[in-house]
Protein backbone atom coordinates (compact mmCIF):
# COMPACT_ATOMS: atom_id res chain seq x y z
CA UNK A 1 0.00 0.00 0.00
CA UNK A 2 1.50 3.34 -1.00
CA UNK A 3 1.62 6.23 1.39
CA UNK A 4 -0.28 9.32 0.28
CA UNK A 5 1.69 12.53 -0.08
CA UNK A 6 -0.15 15.02 2.07
CA UNK A 7 0.85 18.66 2.37
CA UNK A 8 1.98 18.00 5.95
CA UNK A 9 4.46 15.29 4.93
CA UNK A 10 7.53 17.62 5.05
CA UNK A 11 6.43 18.83 8.50
CA UNK A 12 5.98 15.25 9.72
CA UNK A 13 9.33 14.20 8.28
CA UNK A 14 11.04 17.21 9.89
CA UNK A 15 9.29 16.58 13.21
CA UNK A 16 10.53 12.98 13.20
CA UNK A 17 14.05 14.14 12.34
CA UNK A 18 14.03 16.71 15.15
CA UNK A 19 12.68 14.14 17.64
CA UNK A 20 15.24 11.50 16.67
CA UNK A 21 18.11 14.01 16.96
CA UNK A 22 16.89 15.52 20.24
CA UNK A 23 16.39 18.95 18.68
CA UNK A 24 13.77 21.45 19.77
CA UNK A 25 10.58 21.59 17.69
CA UNK A 26 9.93 25.33 17.54
CA UNK A 27 7.41 27.41 15.63
CA UNK A 28 10.30 29.28 13.98
CA UNK A 29 11.82 26.08 12.59
CA UNK A 30 8.48 24.98 11.12
CA UNK A 31 7.87 28.44 9.62
CA UNK A 32 11.29 28.33 7.95
CA UNK A 33 10.66 24.79 6.69
CA UNK A 34 7.27 25.75 5.25
CA UNK A 35 8.66 28.76 3.37
CA UNK A 36 11.75 26.87 2.17
CA UNK A 37 9.54 24.14 0.72
CA UNK A 38 7.57 26.81 -1.18
CA UNK A 39 10.71 28.31 -2.79
CA UNK A 40 11.19 27.62 -6.49
CA UNK A 41 14.61 26.73 -7.88
CA UNK A 42 17.77 27.86 -6.12
CA UNK A 43 17.47 30.31 -3.26
CA UNK A 44 19.77 32.05 -0.80
CA UNK A 45 19.35 32.62 2.91
CA UNK A 46 18.78 36.30 2.13
CA UNK A 47 15.95 35.48 -0.29
CA UNK A 48 14.31 33.19 2.26
CA UNK A 49 14.66 35.89 4.95
CA UNK A 50 12.93 38.27 2.53
CA UNK A 51 10.01 35.85 2.15
CA UNK A 52 9.75 35.54 5.93
CA UNK A 53 9.79 39.35 6.25
CA UNK A 54 7.14 39.70 3.52
CA UNK A 55 4.99 37.25 5.49
CA UNK A 56 5.63 39.49 8.53
CA UNK A 57 7.36 36.63 10.31
CA UNK A 58 10.28 37.90 12.39
CA UNK A 59 13.10 35.42 12.81
CA UNK A 60 16.84 35.93 13.33
CA UNK A 61 19.07 35.27 10.32
CA UNK A 62 21.20 32.91 12.45
CA UNK A 63 18.05 30.87 13.14
CA UNK A 64 17.39 30.65 9.39
CA UNK A 65 20.96 29.45 8.75
CA UNK A 66 20.88 26.83 11.49
CA UNK A 67 17.41 25.60 10.51
CA UNK A 68 18.39 25.27 6.85
CA UNK A 69 21.32 23.10 7.93
CA UNK A 70 18.90 20.87 9.84
CA UNK A 71 16.64 20.63 6.79
CA UNK A 72 19.67 19.73 4.63
CA UNK A 73 20.71 17.09 7.17
CA UNK A 74 17.14 15.78 7.12
CA UNK A 75 17.44 15.32 3.34
CA UNK A 76 14.74 17.72 2.16
CA UNK A 77 17.11 20.43 0.86
CA UNK A 78 20.41 20.32 -0.99
CA UNK A 79 23.14 22.90 -0.42
CA UNK A 80 25.17 24.19 -3.39
CA UNK A 81 28.14 26.50 -3.82
CA UNK A 82 28.55 27.77 -7.36
CA UNK A 83 31.70 29.74 -8.19
CA UNK A 84 32.44 32.27 -5.44
CA UNK A 85 28.77 32.96 -4.82
CA UNK A 86 26.95 32.56 -1.54
CA UNK A 87 25.54 29.19 -0.62
CA UNK A 88 22.28 28.40 -2.43
CA UNK A 89 19.68 25.83 -1.49
CA UNK A 90 17.07 23.89 -3.44
CA UNK A 91 14.58 21.18 -2.67
CA UNK A 92 16.08 17.70 -2.84
CA UNK A 93 14.91 15.68 -5.87
CA UNK A 94 14.39 12.45 -4.00
CA UNK A 95 12.53 10.89 -6.92
CA UNK A 96 14.44 8.94 -9.56
CA UNK A 97 14.55 11.04 -12.72
CA UNK A 98 14.06 14.33 -10.88
CA UNK A 99 17.81 14.88 -10.90
CA UNK A 100 19.19 17.78 -12.86
CA UNK A 101 22.58 19.25 -13.62
CA UNK A 102 23.74 22.84 -13.40
CA UNK A 103 25.20 24.87 -16.27
CA UNK A 104 27.06 27.79 -14.69
CA UNK A 105 28.27 30.77 -16.69
CA UNK A 106 31.73 31.85 -15.55
CA UNK A 107 31.13 35.35 -16.96
CA UNK A 108 27.76 36.44 -15.51
CA UNK A 109 27.15 33.72 -12.92
CA UNK A 110 23.80 32.65 -14.40
CA UNK A 111 22.79 29.12 -13.40
CA UNK A 112 20.67 27.07 -15.78
CA UNK A 113 19.27 23.68 -14.93
CA UNK A 114 19.65 20.92 -17.50
CA UNK A 115 18.21 17.44 -17.55
CA UNK A 116 20.03 14.64 -19.31
CA UNK A 117 18.31 11.31 -18.57
CA UNK A 118 21.11 9.32 -20.20
CA UNK A 119 23.83 10.98 -18.11
CA UNK A 120 21.70 10.73 -14.96
CA UNK A 121 21.08 7.01 -15.58
CA UNK A 122 24.81 6.44 -16.09
CA UNK A 123 25.70 8.18 -12.82
CA UNK A 124 22.90 6.44 -10.92
CA UNK A 125 24.10 3.04 -12.17
CA UNK A 126 27.56 3.57 -10.67
CA UNK A 127 28.30 1.77 -7.42
CA UNK A 128 31.12 2.85 -5.15
CA UNK A 129 32.67 0.33 -2.80
CA UNK A 130 31.81 1.07 0.82
CA UNK A 131 29.63 4.05 -0.10
CA UNK A 132 25.86 4.52 -0.41
CA UNK A 133 25.06 7.49 -2.64
CA UNK A 134 22.30 9.76 -1.30
CA UNK A 135 22.31 12.27 -4.16
CA UNK A 136 24.70 13.81 -6.63
CA UNK A 137 25.24 17.17 -8.24
CA UNK A 138 26.96 17.80 -11.53
CA UNK A 139 28.11 21.35 -12.24
CA UNK A 140 29.25 22.24 -15.74
CA UNK A 141 31.09 25.56 -16.08
CA UNK A 142 31.34 27.56 -19.27
CA UNK A 143 30.06 30.67 -21.00
CA UNK A 144 26.35 31.19 -21.69
CA UNK A 145 25.08 32.25 -25.11
CA UNK A 146 24.23 35.80 -23.93
CA UNK A 147 27.79 36.37 -22.68
CA UNK A 148 29.22 34.87 -25.90
CA UNK A 149 27.13 37.33 -27.96
CA UNK A 150 28.31 40.26 -25.80
CA UNK A 151 31.94 39.17 -26.24
CA UNK A 152 31.49 38.92 -30.04
CA UNK A 153 29.94 42.42 -30.13
CA UNK A 154 32.81 43.85 -28.06
CA UNK A 155 35.34 42.17 -30.35
CA UNK A 156 33.61 43.56 -33.44
CA UNK A 157 33.43 47.05 -31.89
CA UNK A 158 37.17 46.93 -31.09
CA UNK A 159 38.12 45.91 -34.62
CA UNK A 160 36.21 48.80 -36.21
C-alpha positions as CSV (number, residue, x, y, z in Angstrom):
1,X,0.0,0.0,0.0
2,X,1.5,3.3,-1.0
3,X,1.6,6.2,1.4
4,X,-0.3,9.3,0.3
5,X,1.7,12.5,-0.1
6,X,-0.2,15.0,2.1
7,X,0.9,18.7,2.4
8,X,2.0,18.0,5.9
9,X,4.5,15.3,4.9
10,X,7.5,17.6,5.1
11,X,6.4,18.8,8.5
12,X,6.0,15.3,9.7
13,X,9.3,14.2,8.3
14,X,11.0,17.2,9.9
15,X,9.3,16.6,13.2
16,X,10.5,13.0,13.2
17,X,14.1,14.1,12.3
18,X,14.0,16.7,15.2
19,X,12.7,14.1,17.6
20,X,15.2,11.5,16.7
21,X,18.1,14.0,17.0
22,X,16.9,15.5,20.2
23,X,16.4,18.9,18.7
24,X,13.8,21.4,19.8
25,X,10.6,21.6,17.7
26,X,9.9,25.3,17.5
27,X,7.4,27.4,15.6
28,X,10.3,29.3,14.0
29,X,11.8,26.1,12.6
30,X,8.5,25.0,11.1
31,X,7.9,28.4,9.6
32,X,11.3,28.3,8.0
33,X,10.7,24.8,6.7
34,X,7.3,25.7,5.2
35,X,8.7,28.8,3.4
36,X,11.8,26.9,2.2
37,X,9.5,24.1,0.7
38,X,7.6,26.8,-1.2
39,X,10.7,28.3,-2.8
40,X,11.2,27.6,-6.5
41,X,14.6,26.7,-7.9
42,X,17.8,27.9,-6.1
43,X,17.5,30.3,-3.3
44,X,19.8,32.0,-0.8
45,X,19.4,32.6,2.9
46,X,18.8,36.3,2.1
47,X,15.9,35.5,-0.3
48,X,14.3,33.2,2.3
49,X,14.7,35.9,4.9
50,X,12.9,38.3,2.5
51,X,10.0,35.9,2.1
52,X,9.8,35.5,5.9
53,X,9.8,39.4,6.3
54,X,7.1,39.7,3.5
55,X,5.0,37.2,5.5
56,X,5.6,39.5,8.5
57,X,7.4,36.6,10.3
58,X,10.3,37.9,12.4
59,X,13.1,35.4,12.8
60,X,16.8,35.9,13.3
61,X,19.1,35.3,10.3
62,X,21.2,32.9,12.4
63,X,18.1,30.9,13.1
64,X,17.4,30.7,9.4
65,X,21.0,29.5,8.8
66,X,20.9,26.8,11.5
67,X,17.4,25.6,10.5
68,X,18.4,25.3,6.8
69,X,21.3,23.1,7.9
70,X,18.9,20.9,9.8
71,X,16.6,20.6,6.8
72,X,19.7,19.7,4.6
73,X,20.7,17.1,7.2
74,X,17.1,15.8,7.1
75,X,17.4,15.3,3.3
76,X,14.7,17.7,2.2
77,X,17.1,20.4,0.9
78,X,20.4,20.3,-1.0
79,X,23.1,22.9,-0.4
80,X,25.2,24.2,-3.4
81,X,28.1,26.5,-3.8
82,X,28.6,27.8,-7.4
83,X,31.7,29.7,-8.2
84,X,32.4,32.3,-5.4
85,X,28.8,33.0,-4.8
86,X,27.0,32.6,-1.5
87,X,25.5,29.2,-0.6
88,X,22.3,28.4,-2.4
89,X,19.7,25.8,-1.5
90,X,17.1,23.9,-3.4
91,X,14.6,21.2,-2.7
92,X,16.1,17.7,-2.8
93,X,14.9,15.7,-5.9
94,X,14.4,12.4,-4.0
95,X,12.5,10.9,-6.9
96,X,14.4,8.9,-9.6
97,X,14.5,11.0,-12.7
98,X,14.1,14.3,-10.9
99,X,17.8,14.9,-10.9
100,X,19.2,17.8,-12.9
101,X,22.6,19.2,-13.6
102,X,23.7,22.8,-13.4
103,X,25.2,24.9,-16.3
104,X,27.1,27.8,-14.7
105,X,28.3,30.8,-16.7
106,X,31.7,31.8,-15.6
107,X,31.1,35.3,-17.0
108,X,27.8,36.4,-15.5
109,X,27.2,33.7,-12.9
110,X,23.8,32.6,-14.4
111,X,22.8,29.1,-13.4
112,X,20.7,27.1,-15.8
113,X,19.3,23.7,-14.9
114,X,19.6,20.9,-17.5
115,X,18.2,17.4,-17.6
116,X,20.0,14.6,-19.3
117,X,18.3,11.3,-18.6
118,X,21.1,9.3,-20.2
119,X,23.8,11.0,-18.1
120,X,21.7,10.7,-15.0
121,X,21.1,7.0,-15.6
122,X,24.8,6.4,-16.1
123,X,25.7,8.2,-12.8
124,X,22.9,6.4,-10.9
125,X,24.1,3.0,-12.2
126,X,27.6,3.6,-10.7
127,X,28.3,1.8,-7.4
128,X,31.1,2.8,-5.2
129,X,32.7,0.3,-2.8
130,X,31.8,1.1,0.8
131,X,29.6,4.1,-0.1
132,X,25.9,4.5,-0.4
133,X,25.1,7.5,-2.6
134,X,22.3,9.8,-1.3
135,X,22.3,12.3,-4.2
136,X,24.7,13.8,-6.6
137,X,25.2,17.2,-8.2
138,X,27.0,17.8,-11.5
139,X,28.1,21.3,-12.2
140,X,29.3,22.2,-15.7
141,X,31.1,25.6,-16.1
142,X,31.3,27.6,-19.3
143,X,30.1,30.7,-21.0
144,X,26.4,31.2,-21.7
145,X,25.1,32.2,-25.1
146,X,24.2,35.8,-23.9
147,X,27.8,36.4,-22.7
148,X,29.2,34.9,-25.9
149,X,27.1,37.3,-28.0
150,X,28.3,40.3,-25.8
151,X,31.9,39.2,-26.2
152,X,31.5,38.9,-30.0
153,X,29.9,42.4,-30.1
154,X,32.8,43.8,-28.1
155,X,35.3,42.2,-30.3
156,X,33.6,43.6,-33.4
157,X,33.4,47.0,-31.9
158,X,37.2,46.9,-31.1
159,X,38.1,45.9,-34.6
160,X,36.2,48.8,-36.2
